Amino acid sequence: MPPTLEEQRTALLARLDDTSLTTEQVHEIVAEARGLADAIQAESDRAAARAALLRTAPAAPATSAVPDGGAPLTPAEAGTFRSLAQRFADSDGLREYRARDKRGQFQVEMRDINPNQLLSRDAPAGTITNPNVPHLPQLVPGIVKTTPDLPLLVADLLDQQNADYNVLEYIRETSGPAGAGSTWNKAAVVPEGTAKPQSTLTFDTITTTLKTVAHWMPITRQAADDNGQLTGYIQGRLTYGLRFLRDRQLLNGNGTTEMQGILTTPGIGTYQQPKPTAPATDEPPLVDIRRAKTVAEIAGFPPDGVIVHPQDWEAIELDQAPGSGVFRVIANVQGEATPRVWGLNVVSTVAIAQGTALVGGFRQGATLWSRQGITVLMTDSHADFFTANTLVILAEFRANLAVYQPKAFVKVTFAAATV
């Protein structure tokens, strides 16, 4: 028996994970994958078209209607009656499901059936009935008027690219700054007849994988059917949760079991004000950021942004010159313009720890690689959810950060955090 489309897909994915493949072998597998993707799409289109035709089929004439009085079916009517189980067993949907090796899921709609053919009008003995049917409640539009979303801005500072494969391999330069003692810039004025100086670049080859970040929530099938807004809200919150974590990973990920974080990358610059003899002589965070900017500029990477904790940014904006009552930072208190300090765009986020800031040339120094973006899936194929009428809404993404130039970033530790 030939392998199913799903089995072929699984086999191709396993082959692509082999890091020993040659370039020619990779191209061959990619060509096979494109052909398989077309076949899967064609099969999906065929099944969707068939399902659409089945849903729009005209209703068949009733052949065994039950009298309005609710009497049981007569022997003649019973001869033409098909139960729900029989209709299910004879459905085109079930035949297609079996043809797919029972993979995925399907739905059988029984629009042409007379409900009175399935149940007698006479209620079973012991049934409690109530003629007073309550009015339906007024459903207020929307789910939650406001949400506690925090700004998600770290990823927006970075260059972002799409990855074609799960394995990410890139070159990280470790040559150091261009100043005195540099190995990569030995350029000099050379007298005639003398040897020219040699410059040397040093690199590390970094091999890592895209990391999968995911989470899910359950929702009853009834809630999903009855309230599309609730389903959309859950999907939105799941997606936000992924991006919320991604910002933290971009700064603090350990680079092995997690994404690579900038603050945990070896070789980034640092600035920490020397511990003063008295707290009163501390330089304010505003000055620390300016000195860190100089560190980045000396390394040859003019910074374009700074990331600070909201409480640290509050202290910077409210800092006043002693005895003057004048704020050191001129802020736009009436508008929503992007805040800036020392010519740098300011990102205020709880993704970074209080007492720490990150100054950097973000687009020069790193790229965020993602595959297929954020995916949201819904299924009942989990544990006993099918029999419990419960669905899973799952959101996930695959991504990792490539830090090419660690010296483009400077970690700042504010003086108040060192005292």
N, C-alpha and C positions, 0 to 999 in steps of 0.2 A: 504494500500500500504506500503510495507516494506521501512524503511529509506534507503536513498542513502548512498554510501560510504562516501561522503562529510559530510552528516548529522551525520553519526556514528563517523567520525573523530572529528567533532566539539564537540559532546557530550563527547567523551573521554578526550579531552583537558580541557573541563570545569570541569570534575571530578578530573583530576590531579591537578587543581589549588586549590582544597579544602585542606587546611592545617590541617584539623581535621581528616584526614584519618589515620587509623591504618596501621601498617606495612603489615599486611596480606591483607588489602584492596588495598594497593598500588601495591603489587605483583600481585593481581588478575587483576587490571587494566592494568598493564604492559603486562601481558600475552595476554589480549584482544587486546592491542595496537599492539603487534607483529603479531597476526593473521590478524588484519585489515590492517597493513602495507603490509603483503604478498598479501592480496586480491587487494589492490590498485595497487601494482606493477604488479600483473598478468593482471589487467584490462588495465594498461598503456602499457604493452608489447603487449597485444592483439590488442589494437588500433593502436600501432606503426606498427605491422606486417601487419595489414590490409591496412593501409595507404601506406606502402611500396609496397605491391602487386598492389594496384590501380595505383601508380605512374609508375610502370614498365609494365603495361598492354600493349600489342601490339595495335598499332593504327588500328581502324576499317576502312574498305574500304570506300572511299568517295561515298555517295549515292546521293548527290545533289550538285555536283560541279557547280560553276558559270562559264560560258564561260569567256575566257580571256578578251573578250571585255568589261566585266563589266556590262552586261545586267542584269536587275532584274530577280529574280527567276520566272520560269515558274510555272503554276498551278500544274504540275506533281511534280516539285521539291519542291514546297511549301508543298505538302502533306507529305513529309518525313522530312521537316525542323523542327528543335527544337531550339528555342531561348535560349539565355543565361539563362533567368529566368527559362525556363522549365528544362534545364540541371541542374541548381542549385537545383530546387525543387525535381528532381528525383535522386539526387546524393546520393551515399552511405555515404558520409561524413555528409550530413544533417541528415540522418536517425540515424547515430551513435551519433550525437550531441543531437538529441531529446531524444535518449535512456539515455543520461547522464544528463537528466533534464536541458538541455541547459547550462551546466557548462563548463567553459574553452573556448577554441576556436578551429576552424578547418579551413581547406583550401580546396577548390575545384579547381583542375587543369583541364583545358580543352584542352589537347594537341592534341586530334584528330579532333578538329573543324577546318573547313576551314574559315579563316577570311572573305573571300568574301561572305560567307553565311550570315554574319551579317550586312555588309555594302555594299551599291552599289558603283561601281567604280566612279559613277558620284557624284561630290561634291555638297553639298546643295547650293542653291542660296545664293549669298552674301559671300561665302567663299573666303578668300584671300589666294592665293597660290604663292609660290616662287620656281622656278626651281633650284635656286642656293643653294644647300645644303652645309653648312659649314663643314670643316674637324673637326673631333673630336680632342679635346685638348690632349696633352701629360700629363698623370697623374704622377706627381712626387711621388715615393714611400715614405711612411712615412707620419705622420701627423704633428708633431712638432719635429724639430731636437733635441732640448733640452727642458727639463722641469724643473721648479723651485723646484723640490722635496728637502725637507729638511730631514736630518737624522731622522729616527724613531727608537729610541733605548731604550726608557724607558721600554717598555714591554719585551724587550730582557733580561733585568736584572733580571726579576722575574721568579719564578717557575710558569709553566702554566699547567693547567689541564682541562679536559673536564667535563662539568656538565651534569647530566642526567635529572634534573628537573629544573623548573623555580625558585623555592624557594631555597635559599641558607642559611643554618644554620650552624654556626661554633662557636667554643669556642675561646675567646680572653683572654689571661692571663693578669692579672692586678696586679701581685704579687710584682712588683717592682724589683730593683736591688738586687744583692747578697751581698752588702756591709753591713756596720754597720747599725743597725736598720731594717734589712730585716726581713720580717715575714715568708718567705718560706724557709730560710736556717738558722735554729737555731742549727746546728750541733756544738757540743762542747765536750771537754774531760770531762768525767763524773766520779767522784770518786765512788768507790765501795759503794753500799748501798744508793745512792742518786737518786733522780728522774731524768729521762732523759728529755731533752727539747723537746718541740713539735714545729714542723714547720707547717706552714699553707699556702696553695696555694689559691689564689683568682682568680676567673674567671668571665667573663661576657659572657652570651649566646647572640650571635648576629644573628638576623633573618632579612634577606633582600631578595631582588629579583634580578634576572638578569635584567639589564637595556637594552632596545632596542635603538640602535643608527642607524639612517637611513637617507638617502636622495636620491633624484632621479633627472633625467634630461630627457627632451623630445628630441626625434629625429624623423624626418619624416621617414615614411616607405620607401620612395624612397632612402633616404640617407642610411638607414640600408641595403637595397637590393643592392645598387650600390657600396657601399664602406664598405666592411667588416672591413677594418683597422680603419675607423672612429668609428664604433661600439665598437671595441676592445679598442680603445683609451679612449672612454668615460667610459667604464667599469673599465679600469685601474685607471682613475682619480677619479671615485666614490669610488673605493676601497681605494685608497690612502687617500682620504678625511676622511674616517672612521678611519683609523689608525692614521691620523694626530690628530683628535679629541681625540682618545683613549689615546694617550700619555698625553694630558692635563688633561683628566679625571682621569688618574691614579695618578696624582699629586694633582689636585685641585678640584676634584668632591666633592659635598657636602654630599654624602652618603645617601640622602633621595630621592629627585627627580632625582639625578644623580648617577653615579658610586661613590664608596668610593675612595677618594683621600688620599694618604699617608699624605700629609701636613695638611689635615683637620681632621685626626684621633686623638681623644683624647689620651693623654698619651705619645706622641712621645717626645723624648728628644729635647732640644734646646741649642744652643750656640750663644751668642751675646756678642761681646767684649764690655766691659764697655766703656762708652763715655769718650774719653780722654779730658784732659784739653786743648789741642791744636791739630788741625788736623795733624800737623807734626808728632805727636807721634802715629798715627794710625798704628796698625799692618796690614800688607798686607793680602789680601785674602788667600794667600798661608799658612800663619800662622793660620788663622781662621779655615781652613780645618783641619790642623793638630790637633788643640785643640778639634775640634768636633770629630775627630777620637778617641781621648782619652775618651770623654764622652761616646761613644758607647762601647768602650772596658771595661770601668768600669761597664757598665750595663750588661756585660756578652755576648755581641754580636759583635764580631770582624767584622768590616765593610769590604765589598768587592768592593764598588763602590762609586762614588760621581757624582751627577748631577749638572751642572752649566750652566748658560746662556753663549752663545758664546762670548759676550762682556766681561764678567767676566773672562772667560777662556783665552781670548786674553790678558787681563791685567796680568794674572798669568804667562803666557808663556813669555811675554815681560818684566816682572819685572826684574830689574837689581840691584845688590848690589851697594849702594851709592859710586860714584866715581870710580868704577872699570870697568864699561862697560861690566861686565860679567852677563849673564842671570842666575837667580837663578834656573830655571827649565831647565834641559838638554832635549831638544826636538829633535826628529828625523825630520829634515827639508827636508830630501830627500826621505822619504818613507811614507807609509800609516799605519805604525804600530799603534796598539791601544795605545792612550796616557795614561800615568799613572802619578800619583803624590802621594807621601807618600805610595807607594805600592797599591794604589787604582786605579781601572779602571775608566777613566774619560768619562762621557757622556756629550757632549756639545750640548744643545738643547734649542730652544726657547720655549719649553713647560714649562719651569720654569722662574719665573720673574727675571729680572736683580737685582742684589744685594742680591739674596737668593741662597743658595745651599742646597742640601740634601745629607748627608752622611749616609750610611746604609749597613746593612747585608741583602740585598734584598731577596735572596733566602731563608734565614732563617726566615725572618719576615713576608712574605706575599706570597699569591698565586693568580694568575689571573685565574679565572674560566670563561670558555666560553662554549657556546652551539652551535654546528653545524658550527662554524667558520663564515666567511663572506659569505653571500649569495647574488648572483646577479640574478635579475629577469627581464624579458621583457614581456610586455603585452600592448594591446590597450584598456584594460578595465578600462578607467579612463575618467570621464567627457565626452566630445564630441570627444575624440581622435580617436574613431573608424571611425566616419564620416569625420574627418579631416585628415585621413591617417597619424596619428602620433602615435608613440610608446612611452612608458615609460620604461626607464632603471632604475631600483631601486636596491640599494645596502644597506644591513643592517647586523647587528650582534647583538647578545645578550651576555652580559658579565658583570662581576662585580669583584671587588677586595676584597679578604678576608685578613685583616691585623690581624695576630695572635699575633704578638709580637710588640706592638708600640715602646718599648724601643730599638728595633733593628735599629731605625731611629733617626737621629738628624738633625733638621732644623738649618741651619746656616744663620745668618744675618750679612753680612759683615759690617765692621766698617764704611765704606764710606756711607752706607745707613742709618746710625743712626746719623750722624753729621748734 
